[in-house]
Amino acid sequence: MPRGNALERALSGDPLGIGDVEELMRWDLWELGRAASRLTRSLFGDRVTFISNMVLNYTNVCSVACRFCAFYRPPGHPEGYVRSPEEAARLARELDAAHGLRQILVQGGVNPELDVEYYEELFAALKSAVPGAAIHGLSPVEVDYIARRGRMSYREVLDRLRRAGMDTMAGGGGEILVDRVRREIAPRKLGTDAWLRIMEEAHSMGIMSNATMMYGHAESVRDRAEHILRILELQRRTRGFLSFTAWNFEPGNSDLTREYPYPATAATLLRVVAVSRLVFRDVLPNIQSSWLTNGLDAARLAIRFGANDFGGTLLEERVIPATGSRANAMDRQRVVDIIRSMGMRPAERDNWYRVIREYRSRGRR
């Protein structure tokens, strides 16, 4: 492929248009990786961060019925469940006693039986049970639903959730921020503009969040480029995104598997991570390696292709196993060992990406 100058402009920090990002998405992978790695090391040195966290899948009942999801059950299904605030608090307390939690990631489904009061009780119970852990909870999808159900503004919903204990908001429901793609993979889910509007509202209130991408299905290379630029555009205005995480669509037991039966390769993850680093630079500095869906080998490589954060231990995660894929059990020591095995320096962080503990890399005394 003829060499263009998108990579040179990216390395120089020049503004990039969608054509530039699309060009980077097609660039030689190893050259992309070397460039992204140099940029990442200039920002973070050899430090790779992680967090000790649990995932609270508080319900699997969902009326949105995304075609890529194998976890949800429709309302009234015999396998549907809802965790009570008391049950959730007990589980969090047990995991905190065993592992020392820094974060509780709260994610589930759009359950029509749950109103804002349920979430207020849930967050208050979690805060009482594990006061040292931040609640990283819900996403624009749930906020949109709660607002419509309770006839409230997004700001009212976010304010009530924050007062109840929500510290930051998750980036779920982003998938690909192109409405043509969203209509194919999740026709009942809120559109691109609404997702971005809720994120901007949260950021304006001081509620930070993370940004995500789910690739490997109906999207084109240009759609991936547009998604990344939409995230960058909002980040430049608000500086409210803490991190960016990309993961592949995991075929298995979902409806979308019939059309897209094979997962994207690890090379796709590395390309997305590298391009994200080159586009986001230090405007959105934290990029996760996403070991849960892509596997540990790909996650290790992602650290070499622009990621600086290994993510979390993700205790109790149930969404990925629902696809039929096996999820690795992880604890703090295993993450430290994996980072050390790459010759990198592990550092435990909190919910806001502040380093709270440094570990020596292998071989240091």
C-alpha positions as CSV (number, residue, x, y, z in Angstrom):
1,M,0.0,0.0,0.0
2,P,1.4,3.4,-0.8
3,R,2.7,5.3,2.2
4,G,0.7,8.3,3.2
5,N,1.5,10.8,5.8
6,A,-1.2,10.1,8.4
7,L,1.3,8.4,10.7
8,E,3.7,11.3,10.6
9,R,0.8,13.8,11.4
10,A,-0.3,11.6,14.2
11,L,3.2,11.5,15.7
12,S,3.5,15.2,15.3
13,G,0.2,15.8,17.2
14,D,-1.4,17.4,14.2
15,P,-5.2,17.4,13.9
16,L,-6.5,14.2,12.2
17,G,-9.6,13.9,10.1
18,I,-11.6,10.8,9.5
19,G,-9.7,10.0,6.4
20,D,-6.4,10.1,8.4
21,V,-7.8,7.8,11.1
22,E,-9.1,5.4,8.4
23,E,-5.7,5.4,6.8
24,L,-4.1,4.6,10.1
25,M,-6.5,1.7,10.5
26,R,-5.1,0.2,7.3
27,W,-1.4,0.9,8.1
28,D,1.3,-1.7,8.5
29,L,0.5,-3.2,11.9
30,W,4.1,-3.5,13.2
31,E,4.9,0.1,12.2
32,L,1.8,1.2,14.0
33,G,2.7,-0.7,17.1
34,R,6.2,0.7,17.2
35,A,4.9,4.2,16.9
36,A,2.2,3.7,19.5
37,S,4.6,2.0,21.9
38,R,7.1,4.9,21.7
39,L,4.3,7.4,22.4
40,T,3.0,5.3,25.3
41,R,6.4,5.0,26.9
42,S,7.0,8.7,26.6
43,L,3.8,9.2,28.7
44,F,4.1,6.4,31.2
45,G,7.6,4.9,31.0
46,D,7.5,1.2,31.9
47,R,4.6,1.5,34.3
48,V,1.4,-0.5,33.7
49,T,-1.5,0.0,36.0
50,F,-4.4,-2.2,37.2
51,I,-7.2,-2.1,39.7
52,S,-8.6,-4.7,42.1
53,N,-12.3,-4.8,41.3
54,M,-15.5,-6.9,41.2
55,V,-18.3,-6.8,38.7
56,L,-21.8,-6.8,40.1
57,N,-24.2,-8.1,37.4
58,Y,-27.2,-7.1,39.5
59,T,-29.8,-8.3,37.0
60,N,-29.8,-10.2,33.7
61,V,-33.4,-9.1,32.8
62,C,-33.3,-6.7,29.9
63,S,-35.9,-5.3,27.5
64,V,-33.4,-3.8,25.1
65,A,-32.5,-7.3,23.7
66,C,-29.2,-6.4,22.0
67,R,-28.5,-8.9,19.3
68,F,-24.9,-9.4,20.4
69,C,-25.7,-10.2,24.0
70,A,-26.0,-13.7,25.3
71,F,-26.3,-12.7,29.0
72,Y,-29.7,-11.1,29.0
73,R,-33.1,-12.8,29.6
74,P,-36.4,-11.1,28.6
75,P,-38.8,-10.0,31.3
76,G,-40.7,-12.9,32.7
77,H,-38.1,-15.5,31.7
78,P,-37.6,-18.3,34.3
79,E,-33.8,-17.7,34.3
80,G,-34.2,-14.0,35.0
81,Y,-32.9,-12.7,38.3
82,V,-32.4,-9.4,40.3
83,R,-30.0,-9.1,43.2
84,S,-31.5,-7.3,46.2
85,P,-29.4,-4.5,47.6
86,E,-28.8,-6.6,50.7
87,E,-27.5,-9.6,48.7
88,A,-25.3,-7.3,46.6
89,A,-23.8,-5.7,49.7
90,R,-23.1,-9.1,51.3
91,L,-21.2,-10.3,48.2
92,A,-19.2,-7.1,47.9
93,R,-18.3,-7.3,51.6
94,E,-17.1,-10.9,51.2
95,L,-15.0,-10.1,48.1
96,D,-13.5,-7.0,49.8
97,A,-12.5,-9.1,52.8
98,A,-10.8,-11.6,50.5
99,H,-9.2,-9.3,47.9
100,G,-9.4,-5.7,49.1
101,L,-11.6,-4.0,46.5
102,R,-10.9,-0.6,45.0
103,Q,-13.8,-0.6,42.6
104,I,-17.3,-2.1,42.2
105,L,-18.4,-2.1,38.6
106,V,-22.2,-2.2,38.5
107,Q,-23.7,-3.5,35.3
108,G,-26.8,-5.4,34.3
109,G,-29.7,-4.9,32.0
110,V,-32.6,-2.5,31.3
111,N,-35.0,-4.2,33.7
112,P,-38.5,-2.6,33.4
113,E,-39.2,-3.6,37.0
114,L,-36.4,-1.4,38.5
115,D,-36.8,2.3,39.1
116,V,-34.4,4.9,40.4
117,E,-35.2,4.0,44.0
118,Y,-33.8,0.5,43.4
119,Y,-30.5,2.0,42.2
120,E,-30.3,4.4,45.1
121,E,-30.8,1.6,47.6
122,L,-28.3,-0.5,45.8
123,F,-25.6,2.1,45.7
124,A,-26.2,3.1,49.3
125,A,-25.9,-0.5,50.4
126,L,-22.7,-1.0,48.5
127,K,-21.2,2.1,50.0
128,S,-22.1,1.1,53.4
129,A,-20.7,-2.4,53.0
130,V,-17.4,-1.4,51.3
131,P,-16.8,2.3,51.9
132,G,-13.2,2.2,50.5
133,A,-14.4,1.0,47.1
134,A,-15.6,3.4,44.4
135,I,-18.8,2.6,42.6
136,H,-18.3,2.6,38.8
137,G,-21.8,2.1,37.8
138,L,-24.4,1.9,35.0
139,S,-24.1,3.4,31.6
140,P,-25.9,6.0,29.4
141,V,-28.3,3.2,28.5
142,E,-29.6,2.7,32.0
143,V,-29.6,6.5,32.7
144,D,-31.8,7.0,29.6
145,Y,-34.2,4.3,30.7
146,I,-34.5,5.5,34.3
147,A,-35.1,9.1,33.0
148,R,-37.9,7.9,30.7
149,R,-39.5,5.7,33.3
150,G,-39.4,8.3,36.0
151,R,-40.1,11.3,33.7
152,M,-37.0,13.0,34.8
153,S,-34.2,14.8,33.0
154,Y,-30.8,13.1,32.6
155,R,-29.4,15.6,35.0
156,E,-31.9,14.7,37.7
157,V,-31.2,11.0,37.3
158,L,-27.4,11.5,37.5
159,D,-27.7,13.8,40.5
160,R,-29.8,11.2,42.4
161,L,-27.4,8.4,41.5
162,R,-24.4,10.5,42.5
163,R,-26.0,11.4,45.9
164,A,-26.7,7.7,46.5
165,G,-23.0,6.7,46.0
166,M,-22.2,6.5,42.2
167,D,-18.7,7.8,41.8
168,T,-18.1,7.4,38.0
169,M,-20.1,6.1,35.1
170,A,-19.3,3.1,32.9
171,G,-19.0,3.4,29.2
172,G,-21.2,0.5,28.2
173,G,-23.7,0.8,25.4
174,G,-21.2,2.7,23.2
175,E,-20.6,-0.3,20.9
176,I,-20.0,1.7,17.6
177,L,-21.1,5.3,17.7
178,V,-22.6,5.1,14.2
179,D,-26.4,4.9,14.0
180,R,-26.5,2.6,10.9
181,V,-24.5,0.0,12.8
182,R,-26.4,0.5,16.1
183,R,-29.7,-0.2,14.2
184,E,-28.4,-3.5,13.0
185,I,-26.9,-4.8,16.2
186,A,-29.1,-3.2,18.9
187,P,-32.2,-1.6,17.2
188,R,-33.9,-0.8,20.6
189,K,-30.9,0.9,22.1
190,L,-30.5,4.7,22.3
191,G,-28.7,6.3,19.4
192,T,-25.3,7.9,19.1
193,D,-26.3,11.5,19.9
194,A,-28.2,10.4,23.1
195,W,-25.2,8.3,24.3
196,L,-22.9,11.2,23.8
197,R,-25.3,13.8,25.3
198,I,-25.7,11.8,28.5
199,M,-21.9,11.4,28.8
200,E,-21.5,15.2,28.3
201,E,-24.1,15.9,30.9
202,A,-22.4,13.6,33.4
203,H,-19.0,15.2,32.7
204,S,-20.5,18.7,33.2
205,M,-21.6,17.6,36.7
206,G,-18.1,16.3,37.6
207,I,-19.1,12.7,37.1
208,M,-16.3,11.1,35.1
209,S,-16.7,8.0,32.9
210,N,-14.8,5.7,30.6
211,A,-15.3,5.3,26.9
212,T,-15.6,2.0,25.1
213,M,-15.8,0.4,21.6
214,M,-17.1,-3.1,20.7
215,Y,-15.8,-4.0,17.2
216,G,-15.8,-7.1,15.0
217,H,-19.4,-7.2,13.7
218,A,-21.4,-5.0,11.3
219,E,-19.0,-2.0,11.4
220,S,-16.6,-0.9,8.7
221,V,-13.1,0.4,9.1
222,R,-14.5,3.9,8.5
223,D,-17.1,3.3,11.3
224,R,-14.3,2.5,13.7
225,A,-12.5,5.7,12.7
226,E,-15.7,7.7,13.2
227,H,-16.3,6.2,16.6
228,I,-12.8,7.1,17.8
229,L,-13.2,10.7,16.6
230,R,-16.6,11.1,18.3
231,I,-15.0,10.1,21.6
232,L,-12.0,12.5,21.0
233,E,-14.4,15.4,20.1
234,L,-16.3,15.0,23.4
235,Q,-13.1,14.5,25.4
236,R,-11.6,17.7,24.0
237,R,-14.7,19.6,25.3
238,T,-15.1,18.0,28.7
239,R,-12.0,16.1,29.7
240,G,-14.4,13.7,31.4
241,F,-13.3,10.4,30.0
242,L,-10.9,8.5,32.3
243,S,-10.0,5.8,29.9
244,F,-10.8,4.0,26.7
245,T,-11.4,0.3,26.3
246,A,-11.9,-1.7,23.1
247,W,-13.1,-5.2,22.9
248,N,-14.2,-7.6,20.2
249,F,-17.7,-9.0,19.7
250,E,-17.7,-12.5,21.2
251,P,-19.7,-14.9,19.1
252,G,-21.3,-17.8,20.9
253,N,-24.9,-17.9,22.1
254,S,-26.2,-14.6,20.8
255,D,-28.5,-13.8,17.9
256,L,-25.8,-11.8,16.0
257,T,-23.6,-14.9,15.9
258,R,-25.6,-16.2,12.9
259,E,-24.3,-13.3,10.8
260,Y,-20.9,-12.9,12.4
261,P,-19.9,-16.4,13.6
262,Y,-16.2,-15.8,14.0
263,P,-14.4,-13.4,16.4
264,A,-12.1,-10.7,15.2
265,T,-8.4,-11.6,15.4
266,A,-6.0,-10.4,18.0
267,A,-4.4,-8.3,15.3
268,T,-7.6,-6.3,15.1
269,L,-7.4,-5.5,18.8
270,L,-3.8,-4.4,18.4
271,R,-4.6,-2.2,15.5
272,V,-7.5,-0.5,17.3
273,V,-5.3,0.0,20.5
274,A,-2.4,1.4,18.5
275,V,-4.6,3.8,16.4
276,S,-6.4,4.9,19.6
277,R,-3.1,5.8,21.2
278,L,-2.0,7.8,18.2
279,V,-5.3,9.6,17.9
280,F,-6.0,10.2,21.7
281,R,-2.3,10.8,22.7
282,D,-2.4,12.5,26.1
283,V,-5.9,14.0,25.6
284,L,-7.3,10.6,26.7
285,P,-4.2,9.0,28.1
286,N,-5.4,5.8,29.7
287,I,-6.0,2.9,27.3
288,Q,-6.9,-0.6,28.7
289,S,-5.6,-3.8,27.2
290,S,-9.0,-5.6,27.6
291,W,-7.8,-9.1,28.7
292,L,-11.3,-10.4,29.5
293,T,-12.7,-10.8,25.9
294,N,-9.4,-10.9,24.0
295,G,-7.4,-13.3,26.2
296,L,-4.2,-12.8,28.2
297,D,-1.8,-13.3,25.3
298,A,-3.5,-10.5,23.3
299,A,-3.7,-8.3,26.3
300,R,0.1,-8.7,26.8
301,L,0.6,-7.7,23.2
302,A,-1.8,-4.7,23.6
303,I,0.6,-3.3,26.3
304,R,3.2,-3.3,23.6
305,F,0.9,-1.6,21.1
306,G,-0.2,1.4,23.1
307,A,-2.2,0.3,26.1
308,N,-0.9,1.4,29.5
309,D,-3.5,-0.2,31.8
310,F,-4.3,-3.9,32.3
311,G,-7.8,-3.3,33.5
312,G,-9.2,-5.0,36.6
313,T,-9.3,-8.3,38.3
314,L,-13.0,-8.4,37.4
315,L,-14.1,-10.8,40.1
316,E,-17.6,-12.3,39.6
317,E,-18.0,-11.2,36.0
318,R,-20.9,-13.2,34.3
319,V,-21.5,-11.5,30.9
320,I,-18.6,-13.1,28.9
321,P,-19.1,-16.6,30.3
322,A,-22.7,-16.4,29.0
323,T,-21.4,-16.5,25.5
324,G,-19.8,-19.8,26.1
325,S,-16.3,-18.5,26.5
326,R,-14.3,-19.3,29.5
327,A,-13.3,-16.4,31.7
328,N,-10.0,-16.6,33.6
329,A,-10.0,-16.1,37.3
330,M,-7.8,-13.2,38.3
331,D,-6.5,-11.8,41.5
332,R,-4.1,-9.0,42.4
333,Q,-1.0,-11.2,42.5
334,R,-1.7,-12.9,39.2
335,V,-2.0,-9.5,37.5
336,V,1.2,-8.3,39.1
337,D,3.0,-11.4,37.9
338,I,1.7,-11.0,34.4
339,I,2.8,-7.4,34.2
340,R,6.2,-8.3,35.6
341,S,6.6,-11.1,33.1
342,M,6.6,-8.5,30.4
343,G,9.4,-6.6,32.0
344,M,7.1,-3.8,33.0
345,R,6.5,-2.2,36.4
346,P,3.1,-3.0,37.9
347,A,1.2,-0.2,39.7
348,E,-2.1,-0.6,41.5
349,R,-4.5,2.4,40.9
350,D,-7.8,3.6,42.1
351,N,-11.0,4.3,40.2
352,W,-9.6,7.7,39.0
353,Y,-6.3,6.2,37.7
354,R,-4.3,7.6,40.6
355,V,-1.5,5.3,41.5
356,I,-1.8,4.0,45.1
357,R,0.9,1.3,45.2
358,E,4.0,0.7,43.1
359,Y,5.4,-2.8,42.7
360,R,9.0,-3.5,41.7
361,S,9.5,-5.0,38.3
362,R,11.1,-8.4,38.0
363,G,14.8,-8.3,38.6
364,R,14.7,-5.1,40.6
365,R,15.9,-5.0,44.2
